[in-house]
Amino acid sequence: MTTDGRYIYCVIKANGAQTFGPLGIGGRGDQLYTIVHNNIAAVVSNSPITSYPVSRENLIAHEKAIEEVMKAHTVLPVRFCTIAGSDEKVKGILETAHDKFYDLLGVMDGKKELGLKAVFPAKGAQAGGKGDIYGYILEKHADIRALKEKIAALPVNQTHAQRMAIGEMVEAALEQEKELCKEDILAVLSPLAAEVKVNSNYGELMILSAAFLVEHDKEAGFDKLVEQLDAKYGNRIKFKYVGTLPPFNFVNLVINTD
C-alpha cells in the first residue's frame, strides 16, 4: 500500500485550520487544507508521492488551487510538484523557513499580479487589412516603399537581390517598431507597479509579455492606463490584459522536501 504525501500549493498567513474545497491535484477530489505553524500555514492536499507530468491538466489544477486560496489570502506560490512525506515534514519546512516566509508575505500583502500581452495583429486580422503592421511599415518608411514600387513591374528572376534587401529592411523596421511600442507601454504602466517582470516574447509579432505587481488601491488607475493605451494604438496593437493572478512571476518558492 502506497502512503500519501502532502502536495504543497502555497504558503499563507494563518493561525487556525482551514479548508478550501476538493481541488487537489490528481483528480481524486482531495481536500485542500492548511498545516499551521506559528501564524503561517502551508496549503496542501493528500497526494501520492510521485512526479506529476508537466501537463496542461496538472498545471491548471495546481494554479486553480492557488487561485481559490488567493480569494481570501495573500499567497506565496510554491513550485509545481513539491511533495513532502507527511504533515510533520511540512511543519518542519515552515519552522525552518518561518521568518523568510513571514517577511515575504508582508512584502506581497495588498498586491496582485496583472498580466499584459501586446502583439501586432496578423495580416488581414482586421477588417480591410487595417492593423497590418507590414502595411504600416510601408506607409512609414519611404525607402522601403520606393524600392518595392521600383521592382514591382520587373520579372521575379531579375529582382532576387532587391527582394532580399526589402525583406531585411522590413525585418529591421519591424524590430524597431516593436522596441518603440514596448518602451512606450512600459513607460506608461511601470510607474503604477511595485515591480515589473518582462518575459520572453514568442512569435515575430509579439511586442511585449509582461507581469506587473500592483497594489490593490492602484489597480483602477492601472486599468485606465491600459484602456488609454488600447485607444491610442487602435487597430495597430492587440492587447490581452489579465487581472488578479497569483504572483507566479514574482514568487515561486523552491522548497527542499527531503
N, C-alpha and C positions, 0 to 999 in steps of 0.2 A: 504494500500500500504506500502510495506517494504522499508525503507530508506537504501540505501547502505552506508557501512562504507568504510574505507580505509585499505586494506591489505598491511602491510609493509614488504618488502623483505630485504632491506639493507639500509645502510647509506653510502653516498659518499661525497667527496668534490665537490661543485658546486656553481656557482654564478648566473646561469640563468636556465630557464625552459628547460627540455629535455624530449624526449620520446624515448622508446626502443622497440616499437612494441606491437602487440596484444597478449601478452604472459601471461595475468593474470590468476590466479588460478581459477578453477571452470568451465572451458570450454566455457565461454561466449565470449571469444575474447576481453576481456577488455584490454585497452591500459596501458602499464607501463609508468608512468610519475613521475616527481620529484616535491616534495614540498620543497621549499628552505627557509632556514633561515640563514642569516649571514654566508655565504660561506660553509655551509654544506647542504645536502639535504637527504630526505628520498625518496627512490624509492617505489612507491605504485601502486596499481590498485584499481578500484572500486570493491567492493565485498559485498555480503550480510553479515550482522553481524551474523555469525554462527560459530559453532565449526566444522572445517573440520576434517573428519576422517583421521587418520594416515595411509593412503593407499599408495600403490606404485604410483598410478596416481597422487595423490596430492603432494607427496614428490618430484616426478620428475618435476611437474610444478613449485614448489617452487624453486628447485635447478636450473632449466633451466633459470628461470627469472634472478636469481643472476648471473649465468654464462654469460648471454648476457650482463648485465651491466658491468661485470668484463672485458670484451673485451677492454673497454676504460677507466676504473676507478679502483682505489683501493676500495675494498668493505669491509664493516663490516656487515656480515650476521646477520639477526635478526631471533630469534627463530620462528620456524614453527607456523603458525596460530596466528600471532599477528595482531589484527584488531582494529583500532581506529575509533571513530564515525564520524570524519569529517576532512577536511583539517586543520581546526583551531586546533583540538586536536593534530594532527601530528605536527603542528608548535609549539605548547606548549611543546611537548616532546623534540623537537630539541632545543628549547630555554633553557629548564631546564637542559638538559644534554650536552649542546653545547661544553663546554671545554673538558669534558670526551671523547666525540666522536671525536673531532678535534685532540686531543692528540693521541688517539688510531689509527686514520687514519695515523698520522705521523709515528707511530711505524710500521704499516703494509705496508707503502708505499715502493714500489720497491721489494716486496717479494711475493712469491706464495707458495701454498701448493702442495707438491708432496707426493703421497701415494705409499707405498710398502708393499706387502704381500709376505711372503715366506712360502712354505709348502713342506713337503716331499711327493713326488708322491705316490699315492696309489699303492699297489702291482700289478704288471703287467701293470702299466700305460706306461712304456717304452718298446720298442721292446726287446724281450728276457728277460724281467724281470729286466733289468738294471734300476737303480734308486730306487729299492725296499729297503726302509730303514731297513726292518727287515732282509733282506739278508745281508746288510752291517753290521748290528749289530752282526750277526752270524760270519761273517768274522773277525770282530774286537775283539770280546770277546771269547777267547778260552775256558773259563769256561762254558759259555752257550752252545757253540758248542759241547764240550766234553760230557756234561750231556745229550744233545739231542741225540747224537750218541749212548750213552750208553744204552738208553732205547728204541731206535728205533725198535729193533727186539723183544722187550718184549710185551706181551699182554697188551692191554689198561687197563684192570681191575686190573692190578698189578702195574700200574705206575701213579696212580692218583696224589699222593703227589709230585712226581717228575715233572709231567706236570704242576701242580700248581706253583711249585717253578720256573720252566722255565718261565712261564708267568709273574711272579713277577719280575724276573731278566730282562726280555726283556722290561717290562714296565719301570723299573728304568733306564735301558740303553737308552731307547728312550727319557725319560725326560732329561737325561744328554746330549744327542746329541742335543736336541732342545735348551738347555741352552747355550751350547758351540757355536752353529751356530748363535744364536740370539746375543750373546755378540760380536762375530766376525763381524757380519753385522753392528751392531750399532757402533762398534769401527771404522769401515771404513767410514761410512756415516755421523755420527754425527758431526765431525769437520767442515763440509761444511754447516751445518744447524744453523740458528739463534735459533731455538727451535725444540724440538722433542717431539711428543706425542705417547706413546706406548699404543695401545688399547688392549682390551681383545681378546684372541685367541678363535676360535671356531673350534671344531674337534680335534681329538687327534694328527693329523699330521701337524697342523699349527705351525710354528716356530715363526712367527712374523707378526703382523699387526700394522704398524706404519705410522704416518704422519710427514713430515719434512717441516718446514718453511724455505724456501731457497731464498736468494737474487737472483734477475734476472741474475746478472753477474756471479753467481756461478752455474747456472743450467747446463751448458755444462759440467763442471767438475763433477758435481753430476751424470749426465747421464753416463759419462765414468766410474765412480766408480761402478755404478750398472752393467754395461756391464762386468767389470772385475770380480765382484762377481759371475755373471752368468757363466762366463768362468771358474772360479776357481772351482765351485761346480758341473758344468756339469749337468748330469742327477740326481745327488743326491738331488738337490733342484730345485723346480719350483718357479720362481719369477713372480709376477704380479705387474707391475710398471705403475702408472697412474700419468700424469703430469698436471700442470696448473689447479688446482682445487680452488674453493673459499675456504678461510681459515676456514672451518667449525670446524676443530679440535682445532683452536686457538682463535676464536672469535665466540660467539653465544649470541648476545645481548638479554637480557631478559628485556622487556620494559613493564612497568605498564601502560596500556592504559586507566585506569579509571580516 
